[in-house]
Amino acid sequence: MSKPLVVIISGPTASGKTGLSIEIAKRFNGEIVSADSMQIYKSMDIATAKPTKDETAEIRHHLVDFVEANENFSVAKYKQLALSAIDDILSRGKLPIVCGGTGLYIDTLMNNTVFLDYEDSGIRERLEKRKESDGIESLYEELKKVDPDTASRLHLNDSKRIIRALEVYYLTGKTISEQNSLSHKEESPYDFLLFVLSAHNREILYKRINDRVDKMLDMGLVEEAGSFFASDISKTAKQAIGYKELKPYLDGEISLETAVEKLKMETRRYAKRQLTWFRNKKNVNWLYIDDEKSVSDECAQIISQNLGA
């Protein structure tokens, strides 16, 4: 018996993921599950290029605009909610379309990553206290005894990963490498069809990024950034591109023009990192936004073939 098909539409920022996913949802009676780690947050609308009210009214979107900006949100929680949404969509005879550019979210779904419950063990807290009292050197020496392979790959200053490796060992009795291998042991219950948007001519993508930033400014990005910094924001939400680059302007340290150029540059860099991440993936269906042929037609043709339509 074949597995249910789940379509994934990803790619760098400003490549047209939202528009394509809506078009495909219309063609195949689908609903969209977001895979964007910043669009989950309420009030962070312009900077995250969140789907508009008209777009969400036209096609149902899941996992968008549902977490308070002062809440931390984990990839484990994302997987749990995404799987629930996918199962719900399939149960109603519709096609699930995962759309977003957060590679870790997509990886977690495709690899069916199993997460340990670190938060409630108390081990991390005890290790953090030991770091404060004895120093990270003591924990690093301990890691070399229980998991020399991981210790050899970590720098002494990488306290976060040293503590996590020790936590995994004391929680499971296995090294973090062994645990990571086990966490990907069970196959996903779905067949994934991964599409990634890109451009043969990188300058076309960069122009789209610059134009998007200009449009965001017209929509009120500076005002949204001001409200963002006036609020209680979680560590996760603070990672969003679009706010921190404007803070020096809001603080009166630089001109708006300089801040905007910085924002455009950081967004272009982020797009390059996203593309690099996807180039290392297997079974990618690349769609090029600067080809003469229709991206949506090409995408729809491949989906039809996989659905047997």
Residue, then its C-alpha position, 0 to 999 in steps of 0.5 A: m500500500s502506497k503512502p499518502l503524498v505530501v508536497i513540500i514547496s520551499g526555497p529562499t526568501a522572496s522566491g515566490k513560495t507562498g504564491l506557488s503553494i496557493e496556486i497548487a492548492k487551488r489546482f489539487n484541492g489542497e491546504i497549506v501547512s507553514a514551515d516558517s519559524m517566524q510566521i508562527y508568531k502573532s503581530m510579526d506580520i510584515a517582516t515575516a511576509k506572512p500570508t495576507k488575510d485574503e490569501t488565508a481566506e482563499i486557501r486554508h493555512h495551518l501553523v501561521d499566526f498562532v504563537e505569542a511573540n514572547e513564547n519560545f517554540s521548539v522544532a519538536k513542537y512544530k513536528q507534533l503540530a505539523l503532523s497533526a495538521i497533515d493528518d487532518i488534511l488527509s482525513r478530509g481527502k485533501l492534499p497537504i502542501v508544506c510551504g516555507g523556508t525553514g530547513l530544520y522544520i522540513d528536515t524534521l518532517m522528511n526524516n521523521t526525527v524523534f525528539l527526547d523530552y529534554e525540558d523536564s529531566g532536570i539534567r540540563e539545569r544541574l549541568e548549567k549550575r555545575k558550569e557556573s560553579d566549576g567551569i565548562e572545562s570540568l564538563y568538557e573533561e567529563l564529556k571526553k570520558v563518556d563520549p570522546d568522539t563528540a568531545s573531539r569535534l567540539h571546541l571548549n567554548d561551545s558550552k551549549r553543545i557540550i552540555r547537550a551532549l552530556e544531557v543526552y548521555y545521562l538521559t539515555g545512556k547513549t552518546i549523542s551520535e548514537q541517539n541521533s542515529l536512533s532518532h531517524k530510524e523510523e521512516s515517515p508515514y508519508d511520501f514527500l515530494l520536495f520542490v525548491l524554488s531558485a534562479h539561474n541568475r542570482e541577480i534576479l532573486y536579489k532584485r526580488i529581495n530588494d523590491r520586497v524590502d521596499k514594499m515592506l517599508d511602504m507597508g509600515l515595517v519601521e512602525e512594526a519594528g518599533s512595536f516589536f522592540a517595545s514588547d516582551i519578545s522571546k529569544t526565538a522571535k528575536q532571530a527574525i530578519g527585518y527588525k534587528e537591522l532597523k534597531p540602530y535607526l530606531d535608536g537614532e544611531i544611523s540613517l534609515e537609508t543605511a539601515v535599509e541597505k543593511l537589511k537588504m544585505e542580510t536578507r540576501r545573505y540569508a537567501k544564499r544560506q538557504l540555497t546552500w542548505f537545499r543543494n545538499k539535499k537529495n531528491v529535490n525538484w528544482l523550479y527556476i523562477d527565471d525560466e520561460k516556462s511556467v513554474s506552477d505548470e511544471c510543479a503541477q505536472i510533477i505532482s500529477q505524475n506522482l498522484g497518478a492523475 
